[in-house]
Amino acid sequence: MKNEADIYNAIDYRKTKNAVQQVMQVYKLLTLRLEESKCPKITGKYGLSFGGNTNSRKSNVEGMVMKTIVLENKIDEYLTRIVNAFNKLEDDERRYLYYKFFDPSNPTDEQIIQHFNRYEYGFRTLKKQAYIKFALIMCVEVYK
């Protein structure tokens, strides 16, 4: 338990939270390149399920085809990393990140807390854990 507290104390929460927000912005941008049927979807337990490969685009020029395939493979790799990181979180952590980044109504934290059976302190702790764990899995955490 002490080691866990040491890790949380060593991480700069605000900078790490910003890093996670940047990852999620990139995620949203990359999903714009995918066909709707290939985009990761939220499951009933707030996990992400990846649709599969995206190497279905075609081009008449061989060089363009190769560049497209390489780019799409990089997109697939990055999206797969995000999906795997998201799915390693606890249910409540995933649920918080779902409301924060995927809910179309774009709720505030004051609105999100209503979906959890927690007091404000417990909710803040959950929020911090979700950001830090996701950042650790994605290797984007920032230390003090």
Residue, then its C-alpha position, 0 to 999 in steps of 0.5 A: m500500500k505504501n508503494e502505491a501511495d509513493i507512485y501517486n505522490a511522485i506523479d504530477y497529477r495536473k500534467t498527467k491529466n493533460a497528457v491523458q486528455q491529449v491522448m483522448q483528443v488524438y483518439k477521437l481524431l484517429t477514429l475520424r479516419l476509420e469507417e464507422s463499422k471499424c471504430p471502437k465501441i463502448t460495451g455495456k460494461y463501459g469497456l471498449s471493443f475494437g472493430g478490427n483492421t482498417n486496411s480496406r482503403k484502395s488507391n490506383v497508385e502503388g506508392m499511395v497504397m503503401k503509404t496508406i497501409v503503413l499509416e493505417n497500421k500505425i493508426d490501428e496500433y495506437l487505437t489498439r493501445i488505447v483500447n487495451a489501456f481503457n479495458k485494463l481499468e476498473d469498472d468505475e474508472r472506465r465509467y468515469l472516463y466514458y462520461k468524460f470523453f465519450d458521452p455525447s452530452n459532454p457532461t461536467d464533473e458535477q453532472i458526472i458525479q450523479h452517476f456514482n454512489r460516492y461523496e465528493y472526496g470519493f469521486r475526486t479519488l476515483k477521478k485521479q485514479a482513473y487518469i493516473k492508471f490510464a496514463l501509466i498504462m499508456c506510458v504518458e504519466v508525468y513525474k514531479 
